[in-house]
Amino acid sequence: MKFIYKIALSLSAVMLVFMAVWGVFFFRVMVAEVNDETDDMLEEYSQDIILRWLSGVNIPSTDNGTNNTYYVREVSSDYADSRPRIIYEDTDIWLASENEYEPARVRRQIFMDSDSRYFELTVAVPTFERQDLIVSLLWSMIVLYLVLLVSVLAITVAVIMYNMRPFNALMKWLDSYIPGKKNAPVPSDTDIVEFRKLAEAVQSAADRFERQYDQQKQFISNASHELQTPLAVCSGRLEMLLDSPGLSEEQARELVKMHRTLQDLIRLNRTLLLMSKIENGQFLESEDTDLGGILKGNAGMFDEVYAHKGIRAVFREKGRFVVKINGQLASVLVNNLLKNAYFHSPADSVIEIDVHEDGFSISNPGEAPLDRTKIFTRFYQENSRKEGSTGLGLALVKTVCDSYGLSVDYEYDGRHRFTVRK
């Protein structure tokens, strides 16, 4: 998940909790304020009625026809002693004017007249519907939450994106960084101390890596070059020994095995030397090359080599795939993919070759997919190493493609399929 999305989700969750707590608090405060104002009004109303009652003014003890309902009833002394003198409560009352029950705020007060008789005055005034208020408040909170969320997220994203520009530039540089190539300096044009330190650390790490990479390439190149002569001498001496008279059959078999192993080592050394030359940019000559034509010609050659296994190629050309590439490396690219397909196919298989204007693909039958994350790694082989295989064929293909801005991909759809595109 991207950093900005993580912040957006966190802000949304925090604001949701905050709005929920704020809504409950606001509802309770609003209800308390309304009740306080209503209680003040009921107190004044009650005092007025009691004064009139004690003064002997005749007042009706029934619904007065308005929304304010009151009545007075005589109670016993025991009842008066067992209850508080003043009680406030919320309940439903019958309103004659509305002909229905309505929620109301009720005030009950017990008082005594001059004859020591106890009376209970009940005064009620209609109040708000709590359920309606909760629904209205909920909708208001939802609208407010959405408005605040959009506003806060927009402002937060804008501020973060503005201040994260140096970091984004650094990430873009890392995505474009290619080991061994001429890369631009790490962007460090920022006044943010943390980002400047990060850029300096990345530049230092990249410099160390480049030095180690160059040393490794130089070592492989020098080692491969220096090994050519002793390997050739060893191969020649083994051939001389094989031609020596008086060799027993057992000795000859062992010498053949040694010679075969030595040839594998020579091929491995040549491949490493070739890869080193490609990475060092020693193949400078490039020309427009029709890779489809090379594929067609070399596929015919491989058909003859593997005719004893009944393997043949089906060539389909829908367009010319022309690339500006060194001719020798074009053959290396095509031959390694073709050899890989023929070498790993069972007997009586069909190799499918498709060429179009944007690339080509080579596929061969296979029982299980390969590991896409490792197949282009040097010396990687899915199972045990097969005789005659160096484990560098696909790595060499990847090196050639990278050198000329081509992409090579692998996919499995019942067949192993390697695709090269511009």
Salt bridges, closest charged atoms under 4 A:
ASP39 OD1 - ARG105 NE 2.79
ASP48 OD2 - ARG52 NE 3.57
GLU74 OE1 - ARG117 NH1 3.85
GLU89 OE2 - ARG108 NE 2.71
ASP90 OD2 - ARG105 NH1 3.16
ASP90 OD2 - ARG130 NH2 3.31
ASP113 OD2 - ARG117 NE 3.26
GLU120 OE1 - ARG73 NH2 2.87
GLU120 OE2 - ARG83 NE 3.97
GLU239 OE2 - HIS259 NE2 3.34
GLU249 OE2 - ARG253 NH1 3.01
GLU250 OE1 - ARG253 NH2 2.49
GLU254 OE2 - LYS257 NZ 3.90
ASP264 OD1 - ARG267 NH2 2.02
GLU279 OE2 - ARG378 NH2 2.48
ASP290 OD2 - ARG320 NE 3.58
GLU352 OE1 - ARG316 NH2 3.44
GLU352 OE1 - ARG415 NE 3.88
ASP354 OD1 - ARG316 NE 2.69
GLU387 OE2 - ARG260 NH1 3.37
ASP402 OD2 - LYS398 NZ 3.02
ASP409 OD2 - ARG421 NH1 3.21
ASP413 OD2 - ARG417 NH2 3.47
